[in-house]
């Protein structure tokens, strides 16, 4: 469906990407349970240590590529410079081939420098080639995201995670059996290497899928480029300079923003092993338990990540057209939708932490600790959701240095707090200090980014219906969920049954409350994915009045009046455009119904 048929369609695209992100994280959690059963907390600790080191190099080399490429290409598409947009796409490929190749070689030969625990080195070396393929995959995803279409990225993410899950479980099992006659820790390191192989299988499958999608669209892409004869073609040197100037701040921002996981892990392992003299195997086990809580808390943050990805092209386009009002409206809408999910999710994780962990990670020996860590970590869901979204806003309006500076300040403060607590306080509570450091970092990022957005965009977030009412509704919802779970568990002693019914009651209670409390209007509800179905459901529950008929005898046709008014406004705009403003007309007029962007279908 052409993009012109959806006003503010970024919410819909974000919904598609968020759904994929949540599915991906759920698959990740589901396959982590059999992985933990195969490897145990110690083996998972080896794998997590390698994976976090791999992630930090990926952040530097290619993780930011989709967002960065999406931004610069979207700015060209906003003024219909299709030829220059495609040249940026081509140069981005050359960039990631060079950077990704260097990063892969560094990880393979320098694995011992990146991880403190020796048994993680094998897994990290296996992950090295995946960095190279991830860069190419990122360019392809960014190209389609720039066209405000998240379907291709969503499908590729789900495919990647499914094959990652299957490959990781299978290879971990096979390699653990192959190493059965070896010393326990060495055998677990082989199993962790199997999990790393699965990650590479998933990335390679997603890359082949995205390459196939691009191939299917290549004819249409070429036709659009040939039609673009009215714009000056930029030189390759200018394009590379643009990519470097945009990608570098994106990389720095994303690297520093996400580096706390890697830094916290290394600070924790270094102090616990070298200062507190704890055994490597015990530290690895604690690292694995912490990783469980972090992975569960990351599920609702998927919405903020998706919203941020979908937001960048729209705000970049508005900012390029000097439409600051439109940019501010998109930010407000994205923040409100994000908080509608993040706040109740945080409350739900806090009150149902142990039932959730029992379903996902039934290992009895660490269930109490992992549940307590998850309950404490739940508040970071709200802060991380806000800071992820605000990072994207600052990058979209060209304030690329602000997120870097903010992340650096937050990183220094949280690292100092973690190191001081681990060094000077009781080491038995080290895992809790680790969680407190994560919460502190997410809060500081949220605060500093909010100040930067207010200063640079003149934007002030509405608080009542975005934060206060959803928080009140979430508190009531949390009480209902906890009560239902405890009551049902006392009756049936079945954790999964009590949890599913408690979540269902929580969702229903929250939905009723946000409608009754006026958090969402009818039009706002309609703008959400499956919004018309939600409105129909609300009307059936007597939470909203049924809509008045669109037309009828003696009643004005409101839809027709609205359409007539819109056409008059468009007509006035066209008359106001002079012959010297032809370039402006190309992106202020409605998109042609016969536009060839057929990949924009959702």
C-alpha positions as CSV (number, residue, x, y, z in Angstrom):
1,X,0.0,0.0,0.0
2,X,1.5,3.4,-0.9
3,X,2.8,5.4,2.0
4,X,0.4,8.3,1.3
5,X,-2.5,6.3,2.5
6,X,-1.2,6.2,6.0
7,X,-0.7,9.4,8.0
8,X,2.1,8.9,10.6
9,X,2.6,5.4,9.3
10,X,5.8,5.1,11.3
11,X,3.7,3.9,14.3
12,X,2.4,1.0,12.1
13,X,5.9,0.2,10.9
14,X,7.3,0.4,14.4
15,X,4.5,-2.0,15.5
16,X,5.6,-4.4,12.8
17,X,9.3,-4.1,13.9
18,X,8.3,-4.3,17.6
19,X,6.3,-7.4,17.0
20,X,9.3,-9.0,15.3
21,X,11.6,-7.8,18.0
22,X,9.5,-9.3,20.7
23,X,9.2,-12.6,18.8
24,X,12.9,-12.6,18.3
25,X,13.5,-12.1,22.1
26,X,11.0,-14.7,23.0
27,X,12.6,-17.2,20.7
28,X,15.9,-16.2,22.3
29,X,14.6,-16.9,25.8
30,X,13.0,-20.1,24.8
31,X,16.1,-21.5,23.3
32,X,18.2,-20.3,26.2
33,X,16.3,-22.7,28.4
34,X,17.5,-25.9,26.6
35,X,20.9,-24.2,26.1
36,X,21.2,-23.7,29.9
37,X,20.1,-27.3,30.4
38,X,22.9,-28.4,28.1
39,X,25.6,-26.1,29.4
40,X,24.5,-25.2,32.9
41,X,25.1,-21.7,34.4
42,X,28.9,-22.1,34.1
43,X,28.7,-23.0,30.4
44,X,26.2,-20.2,29.7
45,X,28.6,-17.9,31.5
46,X,31.4,-18.8,29.1
47,X,29.0,-18.2,26.2
48,X,27.7,-14.9,27.5
49,X,31.3,-13.7,28.1
50,X,32.2,-14.4,24.5
51,X,29.0,-13.0,23.2
52,X,29.3,-9.7,25.1
53,X,32.8,-9.3,23.7
54,X,31.6,-10.1,20.2
55,X,28.8,-7.5,20.7
56,X,31.1,-4.7,21.6
57,X,33.2,-5.2,18.4
58,X,30.0,-5.5,16.4
59,X,28.9,-2.2,17.9
60,X,32.1,-0.5,16.6
61,X,32.1,-2.1,13.2
62,X,28.5,-2.6,11.9
63,X,25.7,-2.6,14.5
64,X,24.8,1.1,13.9
65,X,24.9,0.7,10.1
66,X,21.1,0.2,9.6
67,X,20.2,3.3,11.6
68,X,22.9,5.4,10.1
69,X,22.3,4.4,6.5
70,X,18.5,4.7,7.1
71,X,19.1,8.3,8.1
72,X,21.2,9.5,5.2
73,X,19.2,7.7,2.6
74,X,15.9,8.9,4.0
75,X,17.1,12.5,3.7
76,X,17.8,11.9,0.0
77,X,14.5,10.1,-0.6
78,X,12.6,13.0,1.1
79,X,13.6,15.2,-1.9
80,X,13.4,12.3,-4.3
81,X,17.1,12.1,-5.1
82,X,17.0,8.4,-6.0
83,X,20.3,8.3,-7.8
84,X,22.2,9.8,-4.9
85,X,20.3,7.6,-2.4
86,X,21.5,4.5,-4.3
87,X,25.1,5.8,-4.5
88,X,25.1,6.1,-0.7
89,X,23.8,2.5,-0.5
90,X,26.7,1.4,-2.8
91,X,29.4,3.3,-0.8
92,X,28.0,1.9,2.5
93,X,28.7,-1.6,1.2
94,X,32.4,-0.7,0.5
95,X,32.6,0.8,4.0
96,X,31.3,-2.3,5.8
97,X,33.4,-4.7,3.8
98,X,36.5,-2.8,4.9
99,X,35.6,-2.1,8.5
100,X,33.9,-5.5,9.0
101,X,36.9,-7.4,7.6
102,X,39.3,-5.6,9.9
103,X,37.1,-6.2,12.9
104,X,36.7,-9.9,12.2
105,X,40.4,-10.4,11.9
106,X,41.0,-8.5,15.2
107,X,38.5,-10.6,17.1
108,X,39.8,-13.9,15.7
109,X,43.5,-13.2,16.5
110,X,42.9,-11.0,19.5
111,X,40.2,-13.0,21.3
112,X,42.5,-13.5,24.4
113,X,42.7,-9.7,24.8
114,X,38.9,-9.3,24.9
115,X,37.8,-11.8,27.5
116,X,39.0,-12.4,31.0
117,X,37.9,-16.1,31.2
118,X,40.1,-18.3,29.0
119,X,37.3,-20.9,28.3
120,X,35.4,-18.2,26.4
121,X,38.1,-17.7,23.8
122,X,37.0,-20.6,21.5
123,X,33.4,-19.3,21.2
124,X,34.6,-15.7,20.5
125,X,36.9,-16.9,17.7
126,X,34.0,-18.7,16.1
127,X,31.9,-15.5,16.3
128,X,34.6,-13.5,14.4
129,X,33.3,-14.2,10.8
130,X,29.8,-13.3,11.9
131,X,30.9,-9.7,12.4
132,X,31.8,-9.4,8.7
133,X,28.4,-10.8,7.5
134,X,26.5,-8.7,10.0
135,X,27.9,-5.5,8.4
136,X,26.6,-6.5,4.9
137,X,23.2,-7.5,6.4
138,X,23.0,-4.1,8.2
139,X,23.4,-2.2,5.0
140,X,20.6,-4.1,3.3
141,X,18.3,-3.6,6.3
142,X,19.1,0.1,6.5
143,X,18.2,0.6,2.8
144,X,14.7,-0.8,3.2
145,X,14.2,1.0,6.6
146,X,15.0,4.3,4.8
147,X,11.9,3.7,2.7
148,X,9.9,3.5,5.9
149,X,9.3,-0.2,5.4
150,X,10.2,-2.5,8.3
151,X,8.7,-5.7,7.0
152,X,11.9,-7.0,5.3
153,X,14.0,-6.3,8.5
154,X,11.3,-7.9,10.6
155,X,11.1,-11.1,8.6
156,X,14.9,-11.4,8.4
157,X,15.2,-10.9,12.2
158,X,12.7,-13.7,12.9
159,X,14.4,-16.0,10.3
160,X,17.8,-15.2,11.8
161,X,16.7,-16.0,15.4
162,X,14.9,-19.2,14.5
163,X,17.9,-20.7,12.7
164,X,20.2,-19.3,15.5
165,X,18.1,-21.1,18.1
166,X,18.0,-24.4,16.2
167,X,21.7,-24.2,15.2
168,X,22.9,-23.2,18.7
169,X,21.0,-26.0,20.5
170,X,22.1,-28.7,17.9
171,X,25.7,-27.6,17.8
172,X,26.0,-27.2,21.5
173,X,24.7,-30.7,22.1
174,X,26.9,-32.2,19.4
175,X,30.1,-30.5,20.6
176,X,29.4,-31.3,24.2
177,X,29.1,-35.0,23.3
178,X,32.2,-34.7,21.2
179,X,34.1,-33.3,24.2
180,X,32.6,-35.8,26.7
181,X,36.0,-37.3,27.5
182,X,37.6,-33.9,28.3
183,X,37.8,-32.0,31.5
184,X,34.4,-30.5,32.5
185,X,35.3,-26.8,32.0
186,X,36.9,-27.5,28.6
187,X,33.9,-29.5,27.5
188,X,31.6,-26.6,28.5
189,X,33.8,-24.3,26.4
190,X,33.2,-26.6,23.4
191,X,29.5,-26.4,24.1
192,X,29.7,-22.5,24.2
193,X,31.5,-22.7,20.9
194,X,28.5,-24.6,19.5
195,X,26.2,-21.8,20.6
196,X,28.5,-19.4,18.7
197,X,28.2,-21.4,15.5
198,X,24.4,-21.2,15.8
199,X,24.7,-17.3,15.9
200,X,26.7,-17.4,12.6
201,X,24.2,-19.7,10.9
202,X,21.3,-17.3,11.8
203,X,23.1,-14.2,10.5
204,X,24.1,-15.9,7.3
205,X,20.5,-17.0,6.6
206,X,19.2,-13.5,7.2
207,X,21.8,-12.1,4.8
208,X,20.8,-14.5,2.1
209,X,17.1,-13.5,2.6
210,X,17.8,-9.8,2.4
211,X,20.0,-10.3,-0.6
212,X,17.1,-12.1,-2.3
213,X,14.6,-9.4,-1.4
214,X,16.9,-6.8,-2.9
215,X,17.4,-8.9,-6.0
216,X,13.6,-9.1,-6.5
217,X,13.4,-5.3,-6.3
218,X,16.4,-4.5,-8.4
219,X,14.5,-3.9,-11.6
220,X,12.2,-1.3,-10.0
221,X,15.2,0.3,-8.2
222,X,17.0,0.7,-11.5
223,X,13.9,2.2,-13.2
224,X,13.6,4.8,-10.4
225,X,17.2,5.7,-10.7
226,X,16.9,6.2,-14.5
227,X,13.9,8.5,-14.0
228,X,15.9,10.7,-11.7
229,X,17.6,13.1,-14.1
230,X,16.8,16.4,-12.3
231,X,19.3,16.2,-9.5
232,X,23.1,16.8,-9.4
233,X,24.9,13.5,-8.9
234,X,27.2,13.6,-5.9
235,X,30.8,12.3,-6.2
236,X,31.9,9.1,-4.5
237,X,34.3,11.2,-2.4
238,X,31.5,13.4,-1.2
239,X,29.3,10.4,-0.4
240,X,32.1,8.6,1.5
241,X,32.7,11.8,3.5
242,X,29.0,12.0,4.3
243,X,28.9,8.3,5.4
244,X,31.9,8.7,7.6
245,X,30.6,11.9,9.2
246,X,27.2,10.4,9.9
247,X,28.2,6.8,10.6
248,X,31.1,7.6,13.0
249,X,28.9,9.5,15.5
250,X,26.3,6.8,15.2
251,X,28.9,4.2,16.0
252,X,30.4,6.2,18.9
253,X,26.9,6.8,20.4
254,X,25.7,3.2,20.0
255,X,29.1,1.8,21.2
256,X,29.2,4.0,24.3
257,X,25.4,3.5,24.9
258,X,25.8,-0.3,24.9
259,X,29.4,-0.6,26.2
260,X,28.2,-0.7,29.8
261,X,27.3,-4.4,29.4
262,X,30.8,-5.3,28.3
263,X,32.5,-2.9,30.8
264,X,30.3,-4.1,33.7
265,X,31.1,-7.7,32.9
266,X,34.8,-7.1,32.8
267,X,34.9,-4.9,35.9
268,X,32.9,-7.5,37.8
269,X,35.0,-10.5,36.6
270,X,38.3,-8.6,37.2
271,X,37.5,-7.6,40.8
272,X,35.9,-10.9,41.7
273,X,38.7,-13.0,40.3
274,X,41.8,-10.9,40.9
275,X,40.8,-8.9,44.0
276,X,38.2,-11.0,45.8
277,X,39.9,-14.3,44.7
278,X,36.7,-16.0,43.6
279,X,37.1,-19.1,41.3
280,X,36.7,-18.6,37.6
281,X,34.0,-21.2,37.4
282,X,31.9,-19.5,40.2
283,X,32.3,-16.1,38.5
284,X,31.2,-17.6,35.2
285,X,28.1,-19.1,36.9
286,X,27.2,-15.7,38.4
287,X,27.7,-14.0,35.0
288,X,25.3,-16.6,33.5
289,X,22.6,-15.9,36.2
290,X,22.9,-12.1,35.6
291,X,22.6,-12.7,31.9
292,X,19.3,-14.5,32.4
293,X,17.7,-11.5,34.2
294,X,19.1,-9.1,31.6
295,X,17.7,-11.1,28.7
296,X,14.2,-11.2,30.1
297,X,14.2,-7.5,30.9
298,X,15.2,-6.8,27.3
299,X,11.9,-8.2,25.8
300,X,9.8,-5.1,26.4
301,X,12.6,-2.8,25.4
302,X,12.2,-4.3,21.9
303,X,9.3,-1.9,21.4
304,X,11.5,1.2,22.1
305,X,14.2,-0.2,19.7
306,X,11.6,-0.7,17.0
307,X,10.0,2.7,17.6
308,X,13.5,4.3,17.4
309,X,14.3,2.5,14.1
310,X,11.0,3.5,12.6
311,X,11.3,7.0,13.9
312,X,14.6,8.0,12.3
313,X,13.5,8.2,8.6
314,X,10.4,10.1,9.5
315,X,12.0,12.7,11.7
316,X,15.0,13.0,9.4
317,X,12.7,13.8,6.5
318,X,10.7,16.3,8.6
319,X,13.9,18.0,9.8
320,X,15.2,18.1,6.2
321,X,12.0,19.9,5.2
322,X,12.2,22.3,8.2
323,X,8.9,20.8,9.5
324,X,9.8,21.0,13.2
325,X,6.1,20.7,14.3
326,X,5.8,17.4,12.5
327,X,9.0,16.2,14.1
328,X,7.8,17.1,17.6
329,X,4.4,15.4,16.9
330,X,6.2,12.2,15.9
331,X,8.4,12.3,19.0
332,X,5.3,12.8,21.3
333,X,3.4,10.0,19.7
334,X,6.3,7.6,19.8
335,X,7.1,8.3,23.4
336,X,3.4,7.9,24.5
337,X,3.1,4.5,22.7
338,X,6.4,3.3,24.1
339,X,5.5,4.2,27.7
340,X,2.1,2.6,27.3
341,X,4.0,-0.7,26.9
342,X,7.2,-0.1,29.0
343,X,5.5,1.0,32.2
344,X,3.1,-2.0,32.6
345,X,5.8,-4.3,31.4
346,X,8.2,-3.1,34.2
347,X,5.5,-3.5,36.8
348,X,4.6,-7.0,35.5
349,X,8.2,-8.2,35.6
350,X,8.6,-6.8,39.1
351,X,5.5,-8.7,40.6
352,X,5.8,-11.9,38.5
353,X,9.6,-12.2,38.3
354,X,9.8,-15.7,39.9
355,X,7.0,-17.3,37.9
356,X,8.5,-15.9,34.7
357,X,12.0,-17.2,35.6
358,X,10.5,-20.6,36.6
359,X,9.0,-21.0,33.1
360,X,12.1,-19.8,31.2
361,X,14.9,-21.1,33.4
362,X,13.7,-23.9,35.6
363,X,17.2,-24.6,37.1
364,X,16.3,-24.7,40.8
365,X,19.8,-23.9,42.2
366,X,19.8,-20.3,40.9
367,X,16.1,-19.5,40.6
368,X,15.8,-17.3,43.7
369,X,18.8,-15.2,42.7
370,X,17.8,-14.7,39.1
371,X,14.2,-13.8,40.1
372,X,15.4,-11.2,42.6
373,X,17.8,-9.7,40.0
374,X,15.0,-9.5,37.4
375,X,12.6,-7.8,39.9
376,X,15.3,-5.2,40.7
377,X,16.1,-4.7,37.1
378,X,12.5,-4.2,36.0
379,X,12.6,-0.4,36.5
380,X,15.4,-0.1,33.9
381,X,12.9,-1.2,31.3
382,X,11.3,2.3,31.6
383,X,14.6,4.2,31.6
384,X,16.1,2.2,28.7
385,X,13.0,2.5,26.6
386,X,13.0,6.3,27.0
387,X,16.8,6.7,26.4
388,X,16.7,4.4,23.3
389,X,14.0,6.5,21.8
390,X,15.6,9.8,22.8
391,X,18.9,8.6,21.2
392,X,17.2,8.1,17.9
393,X,15.5,11.6,18.1
394,X,18.9,13.3,18.6
395,X,20.5,11.4,15.8
396,X,17.5,12.1,13.5
397,X,17.8,15.9,14.0
398,X,21.6,15.9,13.3
399,X,22.7,16.3,16.9
400,X,25.0,13.3,16.6
401,X,27.4,14.3,19.3
402,X,24.9,14.8,22.1
403,X,24.1,11.1,22.6
404,X,27.9,10.4,22.6
405,X,28.6,12.9,25.3
406,X,25.6,11.9,27.4
407,X,26.5,8.2,27.1
408,X,30.1,8.9,28.0
409,X,29.1,10.8,31.2
410,X,26.6,8.1,32.2
411,X,29.2,5.4,31.5
412,X,31.9,7.0,33.6
413,X,29.6,7.5,36.6
414,X,28.0,4.0,36.6
415,X,31.4,2.3,36.1
416,X,32.9,4.3,39.1
417,X,29.8,3.3,41.2
418,X,30.1,-0.4,40.3
419,X,33.9,-0.6,40.9
420,X,33.6,1.2,44.2
421,X,30.8,-1.0,45.4
422,X,32.5,-4.2,44.4
423,X,35.8,-3.2,45.8
424,X,34.7,-1.7,49.1
425,X,31.5,-3.5,50.0
426,X,30.6,-7.1,50.7
427,X,31.4,-9.2,47.6
428,X,28.5,-11.5,48.4
429,X,26.2,-8.9,47.0
430,X,28.2,-8.4,43.9
431,X,25.5,-9.4,41.5
432,X,23.1,-6.8,43.0
433,X,25.7,-4.1,42.6
434,X,25.9,-5.1,39.0
435,X,22.2,-4.6,38.6
436,X,22.2,-1.3,40.4
437,X,24.9,-0.1,38.0
438,X,22.7,-1.0,35.0
439,X,19.7,0.9,36.5
440,X,21.9,4.0,37.3
441,X,23.2,4.0,33.7
442,X,19.8,3.8,32.1
443,X,18.5,6.6,34.4
444,X,21.4,8.9,33.6
445,X,21.0,8.4,29.9
446,X,17.3,9.0,30.1
447,X,17.8,12.3,32.0
448,X,20.7,13.7,29.9
449,X,19.0,12.9,26.6
450,X,15.8,14.5,27.7
451,X,17.7,17.7,28.5
452,X,19.4,17.6,25.1
453,X,16.1,17.1,23.2
454,X,14.5,20.0,25.0
455,X,17.4,22.3,24.2
456,X,17.7,21.3,20.5
457,X,14.2,20.6,19.4
458,X,12.2,22.9,21.8
459,X,10.3,19.8,22.8
460,X,8.6,19.3,26.2
461,X,7.0,15.9,26.8
462,X,3.4,15.8,28.0
463,X,3.5,14.0,31.4
464,X,0.0,13.3,32.6
465,X,-1.3,10.9,29.9
466,X,2.2,9.7,28.9
467,X,3.5,8.8,32.4
468,X,1.3,9.5,35.4
469,X,-2.0,7.8,34.3
470,X,-0.3,4.7,32.7
471,X,1.8,4.4,36.0
472,X,-1.4,4.5,38.1
473,X,-3.1,2.0,35.8
474,X,0.0,-0.2,35.9
475,X,0.0,-0.2,39.7
476,X,-3.5,-1.5,39.9
477,X,-2.8,-4.0,37.1
478,X,0.3,-5.3,39.0
479,X,-1.8,-5.8,42.2
480,X,-4.4,-7.7,40.2
481,X,-1.8,-9.9,38.5
482,X,0.0,-10.8,41.7
483,X,-3.3,-11.6,43.5
484,X,-4.5,-13.8,40.7
485,X,-1.2,-15.7,40.4
486,X,-1.0,-16.4,44.1
487,X,-4.6,-17.5,44.4
488,X,-4.4,-19.8,41.4
489,X,-1.1,-21.3,42.4
490,X,-2.4,-22.1,45.9
491,X,-5.4,-23.9,44.2
492,X,-3.6,-25.8,41.4
493,X,0.1,-25.7,42.1
494,X,0.7,-25.2,38.4
495,X,3.1,-22.3,37.7
496,X,2.5,-22.0,33.9
497,X,-1.3,-22.1,34.3
498,X,-1.3,-19.5,37.1
499,X,1.1,-17.3,35.2
500,X,-0.8,-17.3,31.9
501,X,-4.1,-16.5,33.6
502,X,-2.5,-13.8,35.7
503,X,-1.0,-12.1,32.6
504,X,-4.4,-12.4,30.8
505,X,-6.2,-10.7,33.7
506,X,-3.4,-8.1,33.9
507,X,-3.8,-7.2,30.2
508,X,-7.6,-6.9,30.4
509,X,-7.4,-4.8,33.6
510,X,-4.8,-2.5,32.1
511,X,-6.8,-2.0,28.9
512,X,-9.9,-1.1,30.8
513,X,-8.1,1.3,33.0
514,X,-6.3,3.2,30.2
515,X,-9.5,3.7,28.3
516,X,-11.6,4.7,31.4
517,X,-8.8,7.1,32.6
518,X,-8.7,8.8,29.2
519,X,-5.1,7.8,28.5
520,X,-6.0,7.1,24.8
521,X,-8.5,8.8,22.6
522,X,-10.4,6.9,20.0
523,X,-8.2,8.3,17.2
524,X,-5.0,7.5,19.1
525,X,-6.2,3.9,19.6
526,X,-7.0,3.6,15.9
527,X,-3.5,4.7,15.0
528,X,-2.0,1.7,16.8
529,X,-1.4,-1.6,15.0
530,X,-4.8,-3.4,14.9
531,X,-6.3,-0.2,16.2
532,X,-9.7,-0.6,14.6
533,X,-10.0,-4.0,16.2
534,X,-9.1,-2.5,19.6
535,X,-11.7,0.2,19.2
536,X,-14.3,-2.4,18.3
537,X,-13.3,-4.4,21.4
538,X,-13.6,-1.3,23.6
539,X,-17.1,-0.6,22.3
540,X,-18.2,-4.2,22.9
541,X,-17.0,-3.8,26.5
542,X,-19.0,-0.6,26.8
543,X,-15.7,1.3,27.4
544,X,-16.4,3.6,24.4
545,X,-19.5,4.7,22.6
546,X,-20.0,3.2,19.2
547,X,-19.0,5.5,16.4
548,X,-21.8,7.5,14.7
549,X,-22.8,6.3,11.2
550,X,-20.5,7.8,8.6
551,X,-23.5,8.9,6.5
552,X,-27.3,8.8,6.5
553,X,-30.4,10.7,5.9
554,X,-30.5,14.0,7.6
555,X,-26.9,13.5,8.9
556,X,-23.7,15.0,7.5
557,X,-21.2,12.6,6.0
558,X,-18.2,13.4,8.2
559,X,-15.7,11.3,6.3
560,X,-16.7,13.0,3.0
561,X,-16.4,16.5,4.7
562,X,-12.9,15.6,6.0
563,X,-11.8,14.4,2.6
564,X,-13.2,17.5,0.9
565,X,-11.3,19.7,3.4
566,X,-8.1,17.8,2.8
567,X,-8.4,18.3,-1.0
568,X,-9.0,22.0,-0.5
569,X,-5.8,22.3,1.6
570,X,-3.8,20.4,-1.0
571,X,-5.2,22.6,-3.7
572,X,-4.1,25.7,-1.8
573,X,-0.6,24.3,-1.3
574,X,-0.3,23.7,-5.0
575,X,-1.4,27.2,-5.9
576,X,1.1,28.6,-3.5
577,X,4.0,26.8,-5.1
578,X,5.7,29.0,-7.7
579,X,7.6,27.8,-10.7
580,X,10.9,28.2,-8.9
581,X,9.7,25.8,-6.1
582,X,9.5,22.6,-8.2
583,X,11.9,20.8,-5.9
584,X,9.8,21.6,-2.9
585,X,6.6,20.4,-4.6
586,X,8.1,17.0,-5.1
587,X,7.9,16.2,-1.4
588,X,5.1,18.4,-0.1
589,X,2.5,17.1,-2.5
590,X,0.8,13.7,-1.8
591,X,2.7,10.8,-3.1
592,X,1.4,9.5,-6.5
593,X,-1.0,6.6,-6.1
594,X,1.0,4.8,-8.9
595,X,4.3,5.3,-7.1
596,X,6.7,2.4,-7.7
597,X,7.7,1.9,-4.1
598,X,6.0,-1.4,-4.0
599,X,8.3,-2.6,-1.1
600,X,6.4,-0.1,1.1
601,X,3.6,-2.6,1.4
602,X,3.0,-3.7,4.9
